[in-house]
Structure formats: structure tokens, C-alpha cells
Amino acid sequence: MELYSTNHQSPNVGVEEAVFRGLPPDNGLYMPTQIKKIPNSFWDNIQYLSFQDIAFEISNALLGDDIPTYDLRQIIESAIDFEAPVVEIEPNVYCLELFHGPSMAFKDFGARFMAALMSHFLQKSQKQIHILVATSGDTGGAVAQGFYKTPNIDVTILYPSGKVSDIQEKQLTTLGENVRALEINGTFDDCQKLVKQAFLDKELTDKFFLASANSINIARLIPQSFYYVNAYAQLKKKGVELPLVFSVPSGNFGNLSAGIIGKKMGMPVEKFIAATNLNNVVPEYLKTGVYKAINPSLSTISNAMDVGNPSNFPRMKALFDNDINEMRESLIGYFYDDEATKIAMKDVFGRTGYVMCPHTAVAYLGLKEYLLSQSKPTAGVFLSTAHYAKFLDITQETVGSQPVPERLSVLLSKEKQATPMKADFGDFKNYLMKTL
């Protein structure tokens, strides 16, 4: 796979360089020069394939020229070893549950795949790499779990102080070993900016082999397309043949970009719904044609989506050749405040007994609004990006006491280990120079 920078000021690279570099030198984002369509025979018979088979076919279409078939199979088998079931909540309304991995959030797919892919490449070079990652909540826990004790890799996670849930914070601050946490006095956007600055700092990049595990890394993006295609396969197996839409709770927009890649590869999708909280940069862009970042980002109960300047937006534009009209044909945006989110959580729980986290509720609201606007029957899938117990305070406040999985409850008694830091690049750089 050959990749280019969305800023078009850096040379094209192969997948290994893109994965370890993370960001191109021109501060763009790596994108494949070509996204191959998968033959019709794959889509015609997809209901008979396992999740791992589907993941292999997609990754092989993208990475098959770079990784031997046997090795790619091994990467898939080690990374994608849990399910992503589609659950019917109401007639023609389905929830794609992405919280059955180790950290109980959708980021497990990208983090585990990336760890396995990096390990594959490192077996040849035996280099020591240092991963820098910013998180608004779930990325940190997934990366911590995905890379924990991985040979030749250490991880530094930056998270905004007071803006992640207790369980999210414990997931990324209690492992130790090769995983460090920095508690930044600022927003997620501040954390993300520090990481980007580090990758563009020549003194740091000359001294250390730095890599990113944020959704800005193409290795995080590719496996997120797997579960969209697998959801389509599950619905086809259930006999659902209506036009299909996906509603995606969106913050940095890597998740939605991965769904669009699935469509580019041939997956039959009528529409994607970009559902956000009050950080509604992309819904407003789709409505007005004007991109206006929100700085600082607004704090909401769906904190993992509190992103005022989505990093993956250039990828979304690139997928539609920077044509907003083409983007609007495939994508519509809605946004919701905290009160609407809580009402949706209560409503769905009261009618069905199904418990949604706040992010999932935003996706549900987007799907329902879209379906109500349609004159023809349509099947809709809303993505549940995290288990409700990761946002226990708001869940209990909204729908009452709910059971907590043991793997999450045991974290609450563990002691947090994090280094407090101002949102200042000089301080961050000094820390890296002394610690790595």
C-alpha cells in the first residue's frame, strides 16, 4: 500500500513508514493512494464468513502487497479475538456493540491491530519505539491494554485532567510497566496539540523513534472498517435487505472515516450519520459549508466526543475529493445537548431495558432523527462505542443503578499513577528528553 499526505507536501511512503512515522513531515495525514473495491462475490456471500475472515479480506485488499498472507492472518487472529454483535433494539433499529474487547471500548480494535502490526515490523528491525498518544477517554485505556508489555515499545498517554471518567482514568493510569500517563491541565485538544508538536520537533525525532497510536495513525483507522462490514454481514444473515444507514457518535472522526473506507471498498450503505454533542464542527460544516473549529472544546457528558477541531477531518475531505457536495450525498450531521442525551438514555431504558452510554445515546438520537425524515423503510445501525459502566456516574444518575463488569469494578480500588503537567510544549519536551 502506498500512502500520500493530505497536505501533499511530503513524499509518498509505504505502510511500514506510515505506521511508525504517524504524521507526515508536512503535518498532514497519511491516506492510501488507492482504495481497492472488493469483488462482488465477497459481498454476495459475506453472510457465511466469520468476523476474522471479513477482517482478513479487507486488510488483505489494503495491505496484501506489504505483508505475507500467513503473517497477515496471524495479525488478524491475535488482534480480532472478540466479537462485535449487532443487537436489535427496536424494529429496524440495531445497535452495533463495540465494547466486548479488553478495555470495553471500540478503540480496542484499532489498538490491538496496531500493536500486532508494529510487532510484526519490529521483529525485523528490533528498534525501540516510543508511542505518544492523546486521549479524550477510551483511546488511552485501549492503547494501554493493547501495548501493555509489548517488547520494544513503550507508551506515553496524555489525558485532560478532570475530563475523563473515573474508570477511564484508572484504565490508563494503573498498568505501569511500559505505560506512562501524563495528566494535562487543559482540554483534549491541548493534549492532541502537544503530541503533534512532538512529532514535528526535530530534536525529539532525531533522538527518539516516536510513533503515534491516535486515530491520526493509519494503522488505527484500517481495522475500524472491519466492524462496519461485519455488521452488514450480520444483518444480511438476519435477512435484513432494506437500505442501510450507520449512525456514528463522532469526536475526532476516525471512526466515521473508517466506515467511509468500507463503503469505498464496495459495502452497500445509503448514508452515514455524523452524530455529535455540542462540539458540532462537522454537522455545521455539512449544513453551511464553513469549517469553524471550537476552541476550547466544550465539556459534555459524552466526554470522549469533546473535540473542537477533529484531527481526521482532512481524511474525510480526502475521501470525497474535497467536494462538499459529494460528501453531503453520503453524510448527514446532527448534534445534541446533554439534556437530549439523558432523555434518550431514559427513554430507551424505560421501553426496552437496554442501557446506553452517553455517546451511544447521541448515535441513537442521530439515527432516530434520520429515520423519521425518511419516507421509505430503512434499516439503521447506531454504534455503541463503549460499555455504559465506563461512564458509571452519569449512567446511574440517569437510569439508576446498573451492574458493573468485574474487569471494570476492580480498577476502582487501584491507585492512579500519573504525572501532572501544564499544557505547555516546553514542559512536555523536557519530560520526554529526561524520561524516554
N, C-alpha and C positions, 0 to 999 in steps of 0.2 A: 504494500500500500504506500503510495506517495502522498505526502501531505503538503499543503501550502499554508501560508499565513493569511489571515483575513485582512491584514494591513498591507499585504502584497509588497513589503519592503525587505523581506528575508528570503533566502533560497529555500526551495522545496527540500524536504527531508524524508527519510524512511521512518518506519513506525518505531524502531528502537530509539532513534534520536528524539523523536517527538515525545515518546513516553517519558524518557528521562529528563529531557530539557523542560517539559511542561509548557513554558511560554516561548514563542519565537523571540529572537533578539529585537524585533520591531514592536514588541508588546501587543501583537495580535493574538489570535488563537489558531491552533492547527486544525485544519479540516481536510478530509480526503479530496484529492483532485477528481476522484470518480467514485460514485456510489452505484455499485452494480445492482441491476434488477435480478432477483432470484427467479428461476424459471417457473412457469405457471404450474408445472407438475408438483412443485413443492407446496404451493398454496392449495391446490386441488385436493391433496391428500394429507394436509397438515394435521387434521384431527386424529390421525393414527400415530403421530410422533410424540415422543417424550419431550419434556422441557429441555433435557440435556441435548437431545437430537436437534431440536429447534435452535438452541444456543450455538451449537456447533455449526450448523448450516449458515447462520447469519455471520458468525465470526470468520468462518472459512471464506465467505464471499468477500470479506474486507481484508482479512489477514493471511489468507491462504498462500500468498506468494512469499510471505516473510517467515512463516512458522510451519515446520513439517506437520503433516496430518496427525501423526501419533502424538506429538508434543501438544498440539492444539487440543486434541481430545483430553489429554491429561489435565491441561489447564482448566478446561470446562468442567471436568468431573470433580476436580478439587475445589473449584470456586462456587459452582452452582449445585450445591448438595442439599438444598431445601426448596420447598415449593412456593408458588405464588398463586393461590387458588382464587377463582372467580366465584363470588357468593351472590346469589340473587337476594336483593333486599325488598324490592317491590316488583311488580310486573314490568319487564323490560328495563329495569334499573339494577345494575350489577356493581358490586364492589370488588375491585382487584386488590387483594390483601398482600401487601409487600413487606409485612413485618414478621415473617417467620424465620428470619436469619438470626445470627448470633446477637446483634445489638438491637434487634426488633425494630428495624427501620429499613426503608428501601435502599439506603446508601450501602447496605451490606453487599448488594450485587456488584456495584462498581468497585468497592474497596477490596473485596476478595478476589475479583478478577484481576484487578490491577496488581495486587500483591503477587498472585500466581504468575502473571505475565512478567513482572520485574524479576522475580526469582528465576524464571526461565532464561532471561537475558543475562542475569548476573552469574549464572553458572559458567558462562564462557569467560567473563572478564574478572570476576572476583573483586570488583571495586566495592568501596564502602560509600553508600549514598545516604544523604540526609534529606528526609522529606519534610517540607514545610506545608502546613495546611491550616486554613482559616475555617471556622465553623460557626454557624448560627444555631447549632444544636446537634442534629443527628450525624452530620459528617464526622465530627470528632470521635464519637463512640464507634462508628463503623470502621473508620481508619485505624483507631487504636486496636480494635479487635482483629481487623484484617491483617495488620502488620506486626502484631504482638509477637515478639521473639523470632521474627523473620531474620535469618542470617544476613549480615552485611547491610542491613537497613536500620536506621534509627529515625524517629519521628518527633517533630515538634509541632504541637497543636496550639493555635491561638483562638481564644474564645472571648466574647464580650462579657465583662463582669456583670452579674445580676440579670442577664438577658437569656439565660438558658434554664431549663427546668432542673430541679434537684437531681433527678435520676440521670438526665443527660450529662450534667456536670460530673457526677460520680463515675459515669461510664468512661469519661475521657481523662479523669484525674487520679484514678486509683490503681491502674495497672502497673506503673513503674517499668522496670527493666529498660527496654529501648524506646519507651514512650514518655515524652515530657509534655507538660501543659503550661501555657502562659495565659494568665488571666488579665486581659487587656481592659484598661479603664476607657471604654469607648463603645462603639457600635460594631456590628459585624462588618460593615463597610470599611471601618478603620482597620480591622484585622485583615481583611482582604487586601487593602491597600499596602499594608506592611509586607505581606507575603509577595505581592507583585513587585514592590520596590527591591526586595532582597534578590529576586531573580534578575533584576536589571542592574544590580550593583556589581561592577567588575571586580572589585577587591574580594567580595564574597564568592563570586562564581569562579574566580581564579584559584581560591584557596580550597573550596569545598565543592563536592559533586552534589549539587542541590537538585531536588525534584519536587514536583507538586502532586498532591493527591486530591486537590479540589476538583470540582466539575470542569474547571478550565483544562484539565488533563484529558486528552482524547481517550486514554485507557479507562477512565471512569465513565465516559459517555457511551462507548460501544456496548457494554453489557446491559445498560439500561434499556436498550432497544429489545433485548431478549424477551422481557416480560410483557411488552405490548403484543408481540407476535404470539406468544404463548397464550395470552388472554383471548386473542382472536381464535386460536385453535380450540380452546376450551368451549367458547361459545358455539363454534361450528359443530363440535361434538355434541353439544346440547340441542342442536337443531335450530339455533338462532340464525336466521337469514335476513333479518331486517338491516337497513342501513345502519352503520356503526359509528358512534362518536365516543371519544375519550375526553373526560374532564380531568385536568391535571392541576393539583394545588401547586402554585408556582412561586418561587422566590428568585433563584439565580437562573432559572430556565434551562438548566442542563437536562432535566427530566423530560420536559416537553420537546426539546431539541432531539432527544433520542427517539421519541415517538415519531417525529417527522422523518428521521432517518429510516425507521421501519416502513413508513409509507412510501418513501423514495425507492425502497427495495421491492415494493410491489404489494404491501399489505393493504387490503381494501378498507379504507377509512374515509368516512364522509367529512368529518370535522374534528378538530381538536379545540378544546375549550381551555383557555388560559384563565384559571380562577385564582384571584389573588385577594389578599387582605387590603387594607388601606394604602399599602405600598403598591399603587396601581399604575406603575410606569408603563407597562406593556398594554394593558387594556386601554389606557388613554391614548397611547400611540396608535393602536388599531382604530380607534374612534376618530382621532384628529389628524393623524399623520405627523404629529410632532412628538419627538422623544425628549422628555424632560425628567431628568433624574431627581429623586427626592433625597435631599441632603440636609440634616442627617435622616436616616430611615426612621420610620415611625414604629413605636413599640406596640405590639398587639399580643393577644393570647395565642395566636398562631405564629410563635416567635421564629420558627425556622424559615418563615417566609418574609421576615422583616428585612428586606433587601431593597435599598433605594436606587441602586444602579446595577442591574443584573449583568453579571460577567458574561453570560452566554448569549446575550442579545446579538452580538455580532455574528455568532454562529447561526442564529435563527434567520437573520437577514441574508447571510450567505446561502442558506438552504433554499431561499426563494429569490436568489439572484438580485438581492437588494431591491426587489419590486414589491412595494406595499400592497398593491392590488392583487398580486399573486398570493401574498401572504394572507390577505383577507379571505381569499377563496377557501383556504384550508383551516383558518384560525379565527376564533372569535374570543373576545375577552370580557370577563365580568369581575367585579370586585365587591367585597362585603366587609362590613364593620364587625366589631366584636359582638355586638348585641344580636345581629342576624346569625352569627356563627353559633352562639349559645342557643338561640331559638331552634336552629336546625338540629343541634345535638339533642335537645329535649324532645323535639317532635319525633325524630326517628326512633329514639329510645322508647318513647311512650307508645308508639304504634307497633314497633317491631321487636323491641328488646335489644336492638343492635347498638353497640356503644362505639361512637366515633371520636377520634381525637379532634382537636380544633382544625387542623389542617385538612383532615378528611372531610370535615363538615363543610369547609369552604368549597372543596371539589364537588361535594353533593349539591350544594346550592347552585353552583355553576351549571351542573348537568340538568337539574330540575328547571332552571330558568330557560335553558336552551330547548329542552324537550317541550315545554309549554308554548314555545314560539313556533313549533313545527305543526304543519297541517297533516303530515303523514306519519304513520307509526315508525318509530326509530328505537333501536336498542342502544342504551347508554351505559358506559363503564366509568365510574369515578374511582380514582386511585386513592387507596389508603396508605399513606407513606410511613406511618408509624403506629405502633400499638398505643392505645389510649392511656395505658399505665405510665407511659413516659411523660405524660402531662397530667399527673395524678391530681394536683390541686384543683385545676380548672375542671377536670372530669368530675371529681367528687362534688365540687361546688354546683355543677350544672345538672348532673343526672343522679347524684347520690353515690354512696359507697359501692365500689366495684372490686372484684378480685384482682390481685396483682400477681403476675407470674413470678415464680420463685427466683428466677435468674435476675429479675429486676429488684425485687424486695431485698435481697441480700446485699445489694450495693449500698443501701441507705445507712448501714452500720459501718461502712468502710470510711477511712479517713482520707479526705481530699489532699492531694499533693500538687500544688500549682504555684507558680512564681508570679506575683502581681507585677504589672508593668503599665506605664503610660503608653498612649497611642503615639509614640514618638519613634521615628525610624532610627535615629541615632542610638537610643537606648536599646532597641531591638538588635541593631547591627552589633553593638558592643557585646550583648548577651551571646549572640551566635559566635562571635570571634573567640570569646572566652570559654564557651561551653562545648562546642562541637569538636 
